[in-house]
């Protein structure tokens, strides 16, 4: 392990320790699909708000069907990884199209609200009348339809023992 990879690993561990995206929140949405990001997840008081990247996160088996929310650093890490992939690789091109064509940049307003674009809300089955579930994932978070999240949790509980072995 070289000095850079060791530093990267230390940085990754410190990022997890200082994670600001934890817990799960049920939130309401207005008819314009605006939802409130929990105060504890927002930028420091009087500091600049962070632009967030919303990415439709849909796996072929539909086990994951939500909106992944990436703050600047994890977004830059993902973009760097995707950009470094060979241009001639069809899988890499597919990822670039997915990342570029199924995402949106949003800036929280002064109240910490973001608006979910129609296209992303439709893919994740998120409807204003029902609200959404925000799920913290350490350095990022997800936005789920309550019904789909309930199914996801049931499946997560079924594989928890196996998943815990990754720790």
C-alpha positions in Angstrom: 0.0 0.0 0.0 1.6 3.3 -1.1 1.6 6.5 0.8 -1.3 8.0 -1.2 -3.6 5.0 -0.8 -2.8 5.0 3.0 -3.8 8.7 3.2 -6.9 8.0 1.2 -7.9 5.2 3.6 -7.3 7.5 6.6 -9.4 10.2 4.9 -12.2 7.8 4.2 -12.3 6.6 7.8 -12.3 10.2 9.1 -15.1 11.0 6.7 -17.2 8.2 8.2 -16.5 9.3 11.7 -17.4 12.9 11.0 -20.5 11.9 8.9 -23.3 14.3 9.1 -25.9 12.2 7.3 -27.4 9.9 9.8 -30.8 8.8 10.9 -34.0 8.5 8.9 -36.6 11.2 8.5 -40.2 11.1 7.2 -40.8 14.5 5.5 -43.7 16.1 3.8 -43.6 17.7 0.4 -45.6 20.6 -1.1 -47.2 20.4 -4.6 -44.0 21.8 -6.1 -42.1 18.8 -4.8 -40.1 20.8 -2.3 -39.0 19.0 0.8 -37.1 20.2 3.9 -33.6 18.8 4.5 -33.2 18.3 8.3 -31.3 21.2 10.0 -28.6 18.9 11.3 -27.8 17.9 7.7 -27.4 21.4 6.4 -24.3 23.6 6.1 -23.1 25.5 9.1 -25.1 28.5 10.3 -24.3 31.5 8.1 -22.0 29.4 5.9 -22.5 28.8 2.2 -25.1 26.3 1.3 -23.8 23.3 -0.6 -25.0 22.5 -4.1 -26.3 18.9 -4.1 -26.4 16.5 -7.0 -29.6 14.4 -7.2 -29.1 11.2 -9.0 -31.8 8.7 -10.0 -30.6 5.5 -8.4 -32.3 2.6 -10.1 -30.9 -0.9 -10.2 -32.0 -3.3 -12.9 -33.7 -5.6 -10.4 -35.5 -2.5 -8.9 -34.2 -3.4 -5.4 -32.9 0.2 -5.2 -35.3 2.7 -6.6 -34.6 6.1 -5.0 -32.8 9.4 -5.5 -29.2 9.4 -4.3 -28.2 12.8 -3.0 -24.5 13.6 -3.3 -22.9 16.6 -1.6 -19.9 18.2 -3.4 -17.1 15.9 -2.2 -18.8 12.5 -2.8 -20.1 13.9 -6.1 -16.6 14.9 -7.2 -15.2 11.5 -6.2 -17.8 9.7 -8.3 -17.4 12.1 -11.2 -13.6 11.6 -11.1 -14.0 7.8 -11.0 -16.4 7.9 -14.0 -14.2 10.4 -15.9 -11.1 8.2 -15.5 -12.8 5.2 -17.2 -11.8 4.5 -20.8 -13.9 6.3 -23.4 -14.1 3.2 -25.6 -15.6 1.1 -22.8 -19.4 0.7 -23.5 -20.1 0.3 -19.7 -18.2 3.5 -18.9 -20.1 5.3 -21.6 -23.4 4.0 -20.2 -22.4 5.2 -16.7 -21.5 8.7 -18.0 -24.8 8.9 -19.8 -26.7 7.7 -16.7 -24.8 10.1 -14.4 -25.3 13.1 -16.8 -28.8 12.4 -18.0 -30.4 11.2 -14.8 -29.2 13.8 -12.4 -29.9 17.4 -11.4 -28.0 20.0 -9.4 -30.0 21.7 -6.7 -29.2 24.4 -4.2 -31.1 24.4 -0.9 -33.0 27.6 -0.3 -32.5 29.7 2.9 -35.0 27.4 4.7 -33.1 24.3 3.6 -35.6 23.1 1.1 -34.8 21.5 -2.2 -37.1 20.9 -5.2 -37.1 17.4 -6.7 -37.3 17.6 -10.5 -40.3 15.9 -12.2 -38.2 13.3 -14.0 -36.4 12.2 -10.9 -39.5 12.1 -8.7 -41.4 10.0 -11.3 -38.6 7.4 -11.6 -38.4 7.1 -7.8 -42.2 7.0 -7.5 -42.1 10.0 -5.1 -45.4 11.9 -4.9 -46.1 15.2 -3.1 -49.3 13.9 -1.5 -47.4 11.0 0.1 -44.2 12.7 1.2 -40.8 11.0 1.3 -38.3 9.3 3.5 -34.7 10.7 3.8 -32.2 8.1 4.8 -28.7 9.1 6.0 -25.8 7.2 4.5 -22.8 8.8 6.2 -21.4 11.0 3.4 -24.6 11.1 1.3 -28.3 10.4 1.7 -31.2 8.9 -0.2 -34.7 10.1 -0.9 -37.3 7.3 -1.0 -41.0 6.9 -1.6 -42.4 5.6 1.8 -43.8 2.5 0.2 -40.6 1.5 -1.6 -38.5 2.2 1.5 -40.7 0.0 3.6 -40.0 -2.9 1.1 -36.3 -2.0 1.0 -36.0 -2.2 4.8 -37.8 -5.6 4.9 -35.2 -6.9 2.4 -32.3 -5.3 4.3 -33.4 -7.0 7.5 -33.4 -10.3 5.7 -29.8 -9.9 4.6 -28.5 -8.0 7.7 -26.5 -11.0 9.1 -24.7 -11.5 5.8 -24.2 -7.7 5.4 -22.8 -7.3 8.9 -20.0 -9.6 7.9 -18.7 -6.9 5.7 -17.7 -4.9 8.8 
